[in-house]
Amino acid sequence: MILNDNNLIGEIPSFVCNLTSLEVLCMPRTNLKGKVPQCLGNISGLQVLVMSHNNLSGKMPPSISNLTSLQILDLGRNNLEGAIPQCFGNISNLQVFDMQNNKLSGTLPTNFSIGSSLISLNLHDNELEGEIPRSLANCKKLQVLDLGDNHLIDTFPMWLGTLTELRVLRLTSNKLQGPIRSSGAEIMFPDLRIIDLSNNAFSKDLPTSLFQQLKGRRTVDQTMKTPSYLGGRYNYQDSVVVVTKGLKLEVVRILSFYTVIDLSNNKFEGHIPSVLGDLIAIRVLNLSHNGLQGYISPSLGSLSVLESLDLSFNRLSGEIPQQLASLTSLEFLNLSHNYLQGCIPQGPQFHTFENSSFDGNDGLRGFPISKGCGNNPVSETNCTVSALEDQERNSEFFNDFWKAALMGYGSGICIGLSIIYFLISTGNLRWLARIIEELEHKIIMRRRKKQRGQKNYRRRNNRF
């Protein structure tokens, strides 16, 4: 029975429990309210139960754990409250357990059994407490684990790295703390694509050993022409909330090639490890609001598909690596509120960023925060080349000028000597005397006119 997006209004009809041969019951976005009936546990052949995006309230009935054939249980985005029954961890065929955006409290089930079929566990945005149950390591097929936006108190679950199918690990906005240390295992998180540990209290250095293990991000699959999704059977769509390009977005039906590292709003310190440059499949990298120091690693220029980079509100110093200008896919950049200095790199993408991307770095110069940058190697090179070209042009001009001048001077001397020789040989020197007198008269008249002009100019100035 599939009744998607209908305006049913009211409680779940009781006759549904009499449909004992029912395999699929999908009633999302139907304005249902009231409690989830206990009698649903009587539909022994039920494989899919989806009642998300409604107004259901009350507690989850433990009888649902009797549905041994159940594969998908999606009661997300309701107003359900109370604890999750421990028996839910024993549903051996359950592949999807989605209870996100409810008001569930208490601890998570601690008895996930060996051989569990669980692929997706989404409990984000509830009021769950306690630790992350170690029995989740028994869920060898787990691909999506979203426990974000709860009140969990624990350290980083490095032991989850043994789950070779895990692609999404979202633990944002909890009370997780302490350093992230390697477990020493050779293979850890080999296929992890999205890791969101933001808004916790993780401390010490960034987890270099963890980055080295993320082999699923070291290659970009160029052959993937059409998106491949996780989930999708019986209209179920995996979804995860990510912060990208400064916005919080919900990625529905998680793209297997969408890769995110978000460690923002923690207490990390130390340097940005250069090994991050090896994770060339990353599309979103957010290390903002920490205590990171030192230089921005030039290796980040190798992240050829990076779309969003946020390193704001740290203690980074030095210059912005010129290598970042080669990131042609970069659409969002935030380096504000650090101690960066020097020239802002220039490139196609950097010309699209506004002043806010560089605010709070008093030592930065260049576009877009200022018109020019004297230390810009590109501009210096251009200036040097143009100067050399001008110098060469000037040199050629003066060489040609002096050649012409010497030729004219030589010709003038020859002509003048010829005229003097002619006058002397004829004995008629009166012509020469007249020419000299006329030249002398013209020179005297020009001097007098110049003196008059200077006197008139002084008189005008004295009047003012």
C-alpha positions, 0 to 999 in steps of 0.5 A: 500500500503506497499512499505518498503525498495524500491529504488523509488527515487523522490517525493511522486507520485501524483496518491496516493492521488486518492486512496481514499479507501486506508487504509495503506500507508507505504513507509519507507526507499524508498529514497523519497524527496520533500514535503509531499503533501497536497492532502494526507488529501483527503484519508479519510479512511487512518489509517496508514501513515508511510514515515520514514527514507526518505529525505522529507523536507518542512512543515507538511501539516495541511490537515493531521488533516482531517484524522479522521480515522488515527491511526499511523502517522510516518514521523520520520527521515526526514528533515521536518521543521516548527511548528507542526500544533496545530490541530494535537492534535485533531486527536481523533483516533491517537495512534502513533505520531512519528516525531523524528529526524527532524528539527521541531521548535516552541511549542508542540500542547497544545490541546490534547483532553480528550479521546485521543487515543494517545499511543506513542508520539515521538518528540525527536531530533528536535528544539522544545521550550516552556513548556511541554503541560499540556493537555498531562494529557488527554492522559490516554492511553499514554505509550511512551513519548519521548521529548528528545533532544529539547530546552524545558524550564520547571520544572519536569512534576510530573503531568504526574504521573497520567498516569497509562499506562506510561512506557517510559518518556524520557526528556533528553537534554533539559533545564529543571530545579529545584528540583523534588518534589512529588505531594502528590498523592498516585499513581504516575507513577505506571508502569514507566519502563524507565525514562531518565532525563539526561543532564538537570539542575535538582537540590537539592536532588534525588527524593526519593518520586518519587522512592517510587512510581515506583511500576512497578520496585519492581518485576521481572517477571520471567515468561516472557519467550518471549519478549513482545513489545509495538507497533507492529501493521502495522510494526510500532516499538517503539524505544528509545535511552538509555545509557547503559554500557557506550554506547548510544544504540537505543532500537527498539520495546521497551522491556516491561521488560527493566528498566532504571533510568538515572539522569546523568549530572544534579545538584543533590546533597545529598545522594543516597537514600536507597529506590533505593535498593527496585527497584529490576527490574532495569537493568541500573542505571546512576547517574553520573556527579552530586554532590552526597555526602556520602556513596554508599548505601549498598542497591544497592546490592539488585538490582539482575538484574542490568547490568550497574551501573554508579556513576562516577564524584560525591563526594561520599566517604567511602568504596565500599559496599561489597554487590555490589560483589553479583551482578552477572548480573553486566557487566559495573561499573564506580565509577571513580572520587569520593573520595572512599577509602578502599578495592575494593570488590572481586567477580566474576564480579569485577574481570572483571572490569578494572582500569578505573572503579576506576580511580580518587579515590586515597584511593582505594586499591586492584585488579585491581588497586593494587596487594593486600589489607591489609584490605581485610576481605577475605584475612585477614581471609585466612591469620588468618586461615593459620597461625593457621593451621601452628601454630598447625602443628608446635606445633604438630611437637615440641611435637613429637620432644621432646618426641623422644628426651627424649626417646633417652636421657633416653636410652643413659643414661642407656646404658652409665651407663651400659658401665661404670659399666662394665668397673669399675667392670672388673677393666680395665679403660684403654679402657675408657681412650683411648675413652676419648683421641680419643674424645679430639683429634677429637675436637682439630682437628675440631677447628684448621680446622675451624680457618684455614677456617676463616683466608683464608676467611679474606685474600680473602676479603682483596684482593678485 
